[in-house]
Amino acid sequence: MPNRLLAFLVLAGLASAVHAVRADEKPMMKAVVAHEYGAPEVLKFEEVPRPEPKEDEALVRVIASGVNPADPLTLSGKYAQEFGTHLPLIPGYDIAGIVEKTGAKVANLRAGDAVYGYPTFGGGWADYVTVKQWEVAAKPKTLNFTEAAAVPMGALTAWQALVDTAQLQPGQTILIHGGSGGVGSFAVQIAKARGARVIATASTANQDLLKQLGADVAIDYTKTRFQDVAKDVDAVLDPVGKETLARSYDAVKKGGIVMSLVALPDPAECAKRGIRAAAISVHPDAEDLTEIARLIDTGKIKPIVTEVLPLNEAIAAQRQAPLIESPSDRGEMQMRFDNDDLTLRPGG
């Protein structure tokens, strides 16, 4: 295990002792920080002041944190205004950890609670992060912290699309593009948990995974035109866009819905066919996270985790994230603090 991280853990305790004497000093923590927008190379692994929770916040000791396509978008600065981000920036929108302390107005969280969630403005690539109580929920009991960190943003996106927007019902049929990806893999499982019939697309290498996830029909998009198989579906979930989205309109029955994570479905094309259109975005929601945790603990949903990288290789991890153009073949990446080693773990 890297000695410097073990030393940091020991020094954190020493710093607390020093604080009793030197009140002018602030507790410090390790974090991955960007002081300017740009490519992954702007990220620095450094020691920064530990955040202090406001009265409506909780301080969470991060045991695991994720990397997903939102991170390079945020890091680029192109969407700073839309995302509400400011420099210096600590990435990380998926976390799992333990509540360290809470503000006076936080009623639903207690010190020692194991939680997972989605901090609206990131901050998860660090030893500690502050969260609002509506951004986190109790961690699924059947998952370890690394597995739990693979869940929040991807599962919330799928849940809010299928449950809140499409209002998917038992017996309905949904076409899920990129069914083996970070959002798609959760969407397949959530749809099955709601009693829907699932048609999902992925590359040749991920056909078995689609079946393991529960897809009723698995389509290899490199060999088969999905519209030749998927007809009169009630809903489409599209994380790809462009021509995949354009070819999806004809697969939907009248009164159905097309949802895209990357574009606004063409209103004219949808109106012509009598179908609904929705551009899907995601927001933190403790109630949704609680429902997702319930499905996980009853065996209906399972995250996929595959690889481990140390935190100080966050630049390498971030370089991979921009490659996620089609989520069908790539999932999320997770970070974890395991014993004395802080690591990143990609999954999907």
C-alpha positions in Angstrom: 0.0 0.0 0.0 1.3 3.5 -0.7 3.0 4.8 2.4 2.1 8.4 1.8 -1.6 7.6 2.1 -1.1 5.7 5.2 1.0 8.6 6.5 -1.8 11.0 5.5 -4.3 9.0 7.6 -2.0 9.1 10.6 -1.3 12.8 10.0 -5.0 13.5 9.8 -5.3 12.3 13.4 -2.3 14.3 14.4 -3.7 17.4 12.8 -6.9 17.0 14.9 -4.7 17.0 18.0 -2.9 20.1 16.8 -6.2 21.8 16.1 -7.0 21.7 19.8 -4.0 24.0 20.3 -3.9 25.9 17.1 -7.4 26.9 16.3 -6.2 29.1 13.3 -5.3 26.0 11.4 -7.8 24.2 9.2 -8.1 20.4 8.8 -6.6 19.3 5.5 -7.4 16.5 3.1 -6.1 14.9 -0.2 -8.1 15.7 -3.3 -7.8 15.8 -7.1 -8.1 19.5 -8.0 -8.3 21.6 -11.2 -7.2 25.2 -10.9 -8.0 25.9 -14.5 -10.4 24.4 -17.1 -8.9 22.2 -19.8 -7.7 18.7 -20.6 -7.1 16.0 -17.9 -3.5 17.3 -17.5 -4.8 20.3 -15.5 -5.8 17.9 -12.6 -3.5 18.0 -9.6 -3.3 15.6 -6.7 -2.8 17.8 -3.7 -3.6 18.7 -0.1 -6.4 21.2 0.3 -8.5 22.5 3.3 -11.2 20.0 4.3 -14.7 21.5 3.7 -16.9 22.4 6.6 -20.6 21.6 6.4 -23.1 24.4 6.5 -26.1 24.1 8.7 -28.1 22.3 6.0 -25.2 20.0 4.9 -23.5 16.9 6.0 -19.7 16.1 5.8 -19.1 12.7 4.2 -15.9 10.8 4.5 -15.5 9.5 0.9 -14.7 5.8 0.7 -15.5 5.5 -3.0 -16.2 8.0 -5.8 -17.0 7.6 -9.5 -15.8 8.9 -12.9 -18.4 9.3 -15.6 -18.9 11.4 -18.8 -20.0 14.4 -16.8 -16.5 14.8 -15.5 -14.7 15.8 -18.7 -17.6 18.0 -19.7 -17.2 19.8 -16.3 -13.4 19.9 -16.5 -13.5 21.4 -20.0 -15.3 24.5 -18.7 -17.7 24.6 -21.7 -20.7 24.0 -19.4 -19.5 25.9 -16.3 -22.5 28.2 -16.4 -25.0 25.4 -17.0 -23.4 23.2 -14.3 -22.8 26.0 -11.9 -19.2 25.1 -11.4 -16.4 27.3 -10.2 -12.6 27.1 -9.9 -10.8 25.5 -8.2 -12.8 22.4 -9.1 -12.8 19.0 -7.5 -14.6 16.5 -9.8 -16.6 13.5 -8.7 -20.4 13.2 -9.0 -20.8 9.6 -7.6 -19.9 8.9 -4.0 -20.2 6.3 -1.3 -19.0 6.9 2.2 -19.7 7.6 5.9 -21.3 10.7 7.4 -18.7 12.4 9.6 -20.9 15.2 11.0 -24.0 17.1 10.2 -25.3 20.7 10.3 -27.9 21.8 12.7 -30.7 21.7 10.1 -30.0 18.2 8.8 -32.7 15.9 10.1 -32.3 12.7 8.0 -28.6 12.0 8.4 -26.5 11.0 11.5 -22.8 10.7 12.0 -21.8 7.1 11.2 -24.5 6.6 8.5 -23.2 4.7 5.4 -24.5 6.7 2.4 -24.3 6.9 -1.3 -25.4 9.6 -3.7 -24.8 12.4 -6.2 -23.4 15.7 -5.0 -24.8 18.3 -7.4 -21.6 20.2 -7.8 -19.2 17.3 -7.6 -16.3 17.2 -5.1 -16.2 13.4 -4.7 -12.5 12.9 -5.8 -11.4 13.8 -2.3 -11.2 12.4 1.2 -14.3 14.4 2.2 -17.2 16.1 0.5 -20.2 18.1 1.8 -23.7 17.2 0.7 -27.3 18.3 1.1 -29.4 15.6 2.7 -31.5 15.3 -0.5 -28.4 14.3 -2.4 -27.6 11.1 -0.6 -29.5 8.1 0.9 -28.6 5.0 2.9 -26.1 2.9 1.0 -27.6 -0.4 -0.3 -26.8 -3.0 2.5 -25.9 -5.7 0.0 -23.2 -3.6 -1.8 -19.7 -2.7 -0.6 -18.7 1.0 -0.9 -16.9 0.4 -4.3 -20.0 -1.2 -5.8 -22.3 1.5 -4.3 -20.2 4.2 -5.9 -21.0 2.7 -9.3 -24.7 3.4 -8.9 -25.9 7.0 -8.2 -25.7 9.0 -11.4 -26.2 6.2 -13.9 -29.1 4.6 -11.9 -30.7 7.9 -11.2 -30.6 8.9 -14.9 -32.3 5.6 -15.8 -34.8 5.7 -13.0 -35.9 9.3 -13.7 -36.2 8.5 -17.5 -38.2 5.2 -17.1 -40.2 5.9 -14.0 -40.7 9.7 -13.8 -40.8 10.6 -17.5 -42.0 7.4 -19.4 -44.0 6.1 -16.4 -43.2 2.6 -17.7 -45.8 0.0 -16.9 -45.9 -3.8 -16.6 -46.4 -5.4 -20.0 -45.1 -2.4 -22.0 -42.0 -2.7 -24.3 -39.0 -0.5 -24.2 -36.0 -0.2 -26.6 -32.8 0.7 -24.8 -29.8 1.7 -26.9 -26.4 1.1 -25.3 -27.9 -1.5 -22.9 -24.5 -2.5 -21.6 -23.3 1.0 -20.7 -23.4 3.0 -17.5 -27.0 4.2 -17.9 -28.2 1.5 -20.2 -27.3 -1.4 -17.9 -29.3 0.1 -15.1 -32.2 0.9 -17.4 -32.5 -2.7 -18.5 -32.7 -3.9 -14.9 -35.1 -1.2 -13.8 -37.4 -1.9 -16.8 -37.4 -5.6 -16.0 -38.1 -4.8 -12.3 -41.1 -2.8 -13.4 -42.4 -5.8 -15.5 -41.6 -4.4 -18.9 -40.4 -6.3 -21.9 -36.9 -5.1 -22.8 -35.2 -4.9 -26.2 -31.6 -3.7 -25.9 -28.7 -3.0 -28.2 -25.0 -3.4 -27.7 -21.9 -4.5 -29.7 -21.0 -8.2 -30.3 -18.8 -8.4 -27.2 -21.6 -7.4 -24.9 -24.5 -9.6 -26.1 -24.1 -12.1 -23.2 -24.0 -9.2 -20.8 -27.4 -7.9 -22.1 -28.9 -11.3 -21.5 -27.4 -11.5 -18.0 -28.9 -8.1 -17.2 -32.3 -9.5 -18.2 -32.9 -8.2 -21.7 -35.6 -10.2 -23.5 -34.2 -9.4 -26.9 -30.5 -8.6 -27.4 -29.6 -6.8 -30.7 -26.0 -6.6 -32.0 -26.1 -3.2 -33.6 -23.0 -4.0 -35.7 -24.9 -6.8 -37.5 -28.6 -6.0 -37.3 -30.7 -2.9 -37.9 -32.5 -2.4 -34.6 -35.6 -1.1 -36.4 -36.0 -4.5 -38.2 -36.5 -6.1 -34.8 -38.0 -3.4 -32.5 -41.4 -2.4 -33.7 -44.3 -0.7 -32.0 -42.5 -0.2 -28.7 -43.9 2.0 -26.0 -40.7 3.8 -25.2 -37.1 4.3 -26.4 -34.1 5.4 -24.3 -31.3 6.8 -26.4 -27.8 7.6 -25.0 -26.3 7.8 -28.5 -28.1 10.4 -30.5 -27.5 11.3 -34.2 -28.7 8.6 -36.7 -29.5 6.2 -33.9 -32.0 8.7 -32.5 -33.3 9.5 -36.0 -34.0 5.8 -36.8 -35.7 5.3 -33.4 -38.8 7.4 -34.2 -40.3 4.7 -36.5 -39.9 2.0 -33.8 -42.3 3.7 -31.4 -46.1 3.2 -31.5 -48.5 6.1 -31.5 -48.7 7.5 -28.0 -45.3 6.2 -27.1 -42.3 8.2 -26.1 -38.7 8.8 -27.3 -36.2 9.9 -24.6 -32.6 11.0 -25.4 -29.8 11.7 -23.0 -27.7 13.6 -25.5 -30.2 15.5 -27.7 -33.7 16.9 -28.0 -35.7 14.5 -30.1 -37.1 16.2 -33.2 -40.5 17.7 -32.3 -41.7 17.7 -35.9 -40.8 14.0 -36.4 -42.5 13.1 -33.2 -45.6 15.1 -33.9 -45.9 13.5 -37.3 -46.0 10.1 -35.7 -48.1 11.0 -32.7 -45.4 10.2 -30.2 -43.9 12.2 -27.3 -40.4 13.5 -27.0 -38.2 14.1 -24.0 -34.6 15.3 -23.4 -33.4 13.5 -20.2 -31.3 15.2 -17.6 -30.5 13.9 -14.1 -30.8 15.5 -10.7 -30.0 14.2 -7.1 -33.0 12.7 -5.3 -32.8 10.9 -2.0 -36.2 9.3 -2.5 -35.2 7.9 -5.8 -31.9 6.6 -4.4 -33.8 4.9 -1.6 -36.0 3.1 -4.1 -33.0 2.1 -6.2 -31.3 0.8 -3.0 -34.4 -1.3 -2.3 -34.3 -2.9 -5.7 -30.6 -3.6 -5.2 -31.1 -5.2 -1.8 -33.9 -7.4 -3.2 -31.6 -8.6 -6.0 -33.4 -6.7 -8.9 -30.4 -4.4 -9.7 -26.7 -5.1 -9.7 -23.9 -2.7 -10.7 -21.0 -3.9 -12.8 -17.5 -3.1 -11.6 -14.3 -4.3 -13.4 -11.0 -2.4 -12.9 -8.9 -0.6 -10.2 -6.7 2.5 -10.6 -5.1 4.6 -7.8 -6.3 8.1 -7.1 -3.1 9.7 -8.2 -3.8 8.2 -11.7 -6.9 10.3 -11.9 -5.5 12.0 -15.0 -5.3 8.6 -16.8 -8.9 7.9 -15.6 -10.1 11.2 -16.9 -8.4 10.6 -20.3 -10.6 7.5 -20.7 -13.9 9.4 -19.9 -14.0 11.5 -23.1 -13.8 8.3 -25.1 -17.3 7.5 -24.0 -19.1 8.6 -27.1 -21.4 5.6 -27.3 -22.2 4.3 -23.8 -23.0 0.9 -25.2 -19.5 -0.4 -24.7 -18.2 1.7 -21.8 -19.5 2.2 -18.3 -18.5 4.3 -15.4 -15.3 4.4 -13.3 -15.3 4.2 -9.6 -12.8 5.4 -7.0 -12.4 3.7 -3.7 -10.4 4.1 -0.5 -9.6 0.5 0.4 -7.6 0.0 3.6 -4.7 2.3 3.0 -5.0 2.7 -0.7 -7.2 5.1 -2.6 -8.2 3.7 -6.0 -10.3 4.4 -9.1 -12.4 1.6 -10.4 -14.0 1.6 -13.8 -17.1 -0.5 -14.5 -19.7 -1.3 -17.1 
